[in-house]
Amino acid sequence: MSNELSSKAISALKAMIGKPISAIYGHQVHAEPLRSSASLPKGAIWLGTGTDFITFETEHKTSKGDQDYHLLDIKRGDMPLDLPFNVRSGAIGPCSLIELAMPGVELVSIDIIRMTAELDDVVTYDNALTLRFDDDSAVTIGTEHDSILAALIVRKGEAQSNDPEFEKLETRMTLK
């Protein structure tokens, strides 16, 4: 079974490149200090002008071999999901945010990370995105494999496998 990001999702991600992307906004942000990460059920990134947002959600799937996995659902739109948004003032909230980069730091590329997980069957899908900034920092937005946690996981640095024995990660594509 193979699941890749749609062409619309790729187009939405390309719209972020070259922009100062500093935070992802959402409700119910959970800090996970022991894992050096934070999670949120869904999020929105503002592209810096007007009502232009990239939204991130997940879609739960179960393989024939009973592996739970979550596909990234990424769209470009004029509303930040279900977050309160004042079009006149440009204010978002109340909400929480996860800082991705320092203000003014531009996004230069996005790696689309494919996971192949093998337990009772094999599942291959686009599991994460590594955002690379012009100050040489990186942040990964991904999903949990073999978990019912339908959340986006945000952590500093490169994509990581939770169980390298049965999960393999590779960069499928780099958007610049």
C-alpha positions as CSV (number, residue, x, y, z in Angstrom):
1,M,0.0,0.0,0.0
2,S,1.5,3.4,-1.0
3,N,0.1,6.8,-0.1
4,E,1.7,10.0,-1.4
5,L,0.8,13.7,-0.9
6,S,-1.6,14.9,-3.6
7,S,-0.5,17.4,-6.3
8,K,-2.7,20.0,-4.5
9,A,-0.8,19.4,-1.3
10,I,2.6,19.7,-3.1
11,S,1.4,23.0,-4.6
12,A,0.3,24.3,-1.2
13,L,3.7,23.4,0.3
14,K,5.6,25.2,-2.6
15,A,3.6,28.4,-1.7
16,M,5.4,28.4,1.7
17,I,9.0,28.5,0.2
18,G,10.7,31.8,0.3
19,K,8.3,33.1,2.9
20,P,9.1,34.0,6.6
21,I,7.3,31.0,8.2
22,S,7.7,31.4,12.0
23,A,4.8,29.4,13.6
24,I,2.1,26.8,13.2
25,Y,-1.2,27.8,14.9
26,G,-3.8,25.4,16.5
27,H,-5.9,24.4,19.4
28,Q,-4.9,21.9,22.1
29,V,-1.1,22.1,21.7
30,H,0.6,19.6,23.9
31,A,4.2,20.0,24.9
32,E,6.2,16.7,25.2
33,P,9.5,17.8,26.8
34,L,10.8,14.2,27.2
35,R,10.4,13.6,23.5
36,S,11.6,17.1,22.5
37,S,8.4,17.7,20.6
38,A,4.9,19.2,20.7
39,S,1.7,17.9,19.1
40,L,-1.6,19.4,18.0
41,P,-4.6,17.8,16.3
42,K,-4.4,20.1,13.3
43,G,-2.7,23.4,12.4
44,A,-2.5,26.3,10.2
45,I,0.5,28.3,8.9
46,W,-0.1,31.9,7.8
47,L,1.8,32.9,4.6
48,G,2.3,36.4,5.8
49,T,-0.2,38.4,3.7
50,G,-4.0,38.7,3.8
51,T,-6.0,35.6,4.4
52,D,-3.6,33.1,2.9
53,F,-3.1,29.9,5.0
54,I,-1.7,26.4,4.6
55,T,-3.7,24.0,6.7
56,F,-2.5,20.6,8.1
57,E,-4.7,17.8,9.2
58,T,-4.4,14.0,9.4
59,E,-6.5,11.2,8.0
60,H,-6.4,7.9,10.0
61,K,-5.9,4.7,8.0
62,T,-5.5,1.0,9.0
63,S,-3.6,-1.4,6.9
64,K,-4.7,-5.0,6.2
65,G,-2.1,-6.1,8.8
66,D,-3.6,-3.8,11.4
67,Q,-1.0,-1.0,11.3
68,D,-2.5,2.4,12.2
69,Y,-1.1,5.3,10.2
70,H,-2.0,8.9,9.4
71,L,-1.9,10.6,6.0
72,L,-1.1,14.3,5.9
73,D,-3.9,16.3,4.5
74,I,-2.5,19.7,3.4
75,K,-4.5,22.5,1.7
76,R,-4.2,26.2,0.9
77,G,-7.2,28.4,1.8
78,D,-8.4,31.6,3.2
79,M,-9.3,30.4,6.7
80,P,-7.1,28.9,9.4
81,L,-9.3,25.7,9.9
82,D,-11.7,26.3,12.8
83,L,-9.5,28.9,14.5
84,P,-11.2,32.3,15.1
85,F,-9.9,34.7,12.6
86,N,-10.6,38.4,12.1
87,V,-10.2,39.3,8.5
88,R,-10.1,43.1,9.1
89,S,-7.3,43.0,11.7
90,G,-5.6,39.7,10.7
91,A,-5.9,38.4,14.2
92,I,-6.0,34.7,14.9
93,G,-7.1,33.3,18.2
94,P,-7.6,32.4,20.8
95,C,-5.2,29.6,20.0
96,S,-1.8,28.3,20.7
97,L,1.2,28.3,18.5
98,I,4.4,26.3,18.1
99,E,7.4,28.4,17.0
100,L,9.1,26.9,13.9
101,A,11.7,29.6,13.3
102,M,12.7,33.0,14.5
103,P,10.6,35.8,13.0
104,G,11.9,36.9,9.6
105,V,13.7,33.6,8.9
106,E,12.7,32.3,5.5
107,L,11.8,28.8,4.5
108,V,14.2,27.6,1.8
109,S,13.1,24.0,1.2
110,I,10.8,21.2,2.3
111,D,11.8,17.5,2.3
112,I,8.9,15.1,1.9
113,I,9.8,12.1,4.1
114,R,8.5,8.7,3.1
115,M,8.1,6.0,5.7
116,T,8.1,2.2,5.0
117,A,6.9,0.2,8.0
118,E,6.9,-3.5,8.0
119,L,5.1,-5.6,10.6
120,D,2.5,-8.1,9.5
121,D,2.3,-6.2,6.2
122,V,4.2,-3.3,4.5
123,V,2.9,0.3,4.6
124,T,4.6,3.0,2.6
125,Y,3.4,6.6,2.9
126,D,4.5,10.3,3.1
127,N,4.8,10.5,6.9
128,A,6.6,13.8,7.5
129,L,7.9,17.1,6.2
130,T,11.3,18.6,7.2
131,L,11.2,22.4,6.8
132,R,14.6,23.9,6.2
133,F,15.2,27.6,6.9
134,D,17.8,30.2,5.7
135,D,19.5,30.2,9.1
136,D,20.4,26.5,8.7
137,S,17.7,25.3,11.2
138,A,15.2,22.6,10.5
139,V,11.9,21.5,11.9
140,T,9.9,18.4,11.2
141,I,6.1,18.1,11.1
142,G,5.0,14.5,10.9
143,T,2.6,11.9,12.2
144,E,2.9,9.0,14.6
145,H,3.0,5.5,13.0
146,D,1.2,2.6,14.6
147,S,-0.7,4.9,16.9
148,I,-4.2,6.0,17.1
149,L,-3.0,9.5,18.0
150,A,-4.4,11.6,15.2
151,A,-2.0,14.5,15.7
152,L,0.7,16.4,14.0
153,I,4.1,16.0,15.8
154,V,6.4,18.9,15.6
155,R,10.1,18.5,16.6
156,K,13.3,20.4,16.0
157,G,15.7,18.9,13.4
158,E,15.5,16.0,11.0
159,A,12.7,13.4,10.8
160,Q,13.2,10.5,13.2
161,S,11.9,6.9,13.3
162,N,10.4,5.8,16.6
163,D,11.4,2.2,15.9
164,P,14.2,1.9,13.3
165,E,13.9,-1.9,13.5
166,F,10.7,-1.8,11.5
167,E,10.4,1.8,10.3
168,K,12.6,3.1,7.5
169,L,12.6,6.8,6.5
170,E,13.9,8.3,3.2
171,T,13.5,11.7,1.5
172,R,11.1,11.1,-1.4
173,M,11.3,14.6,-2.7
174,T,12.7,18.1,-1.9
175,L,10.7,21.2,-2.8
176,K,12.7,24.4,-3.4
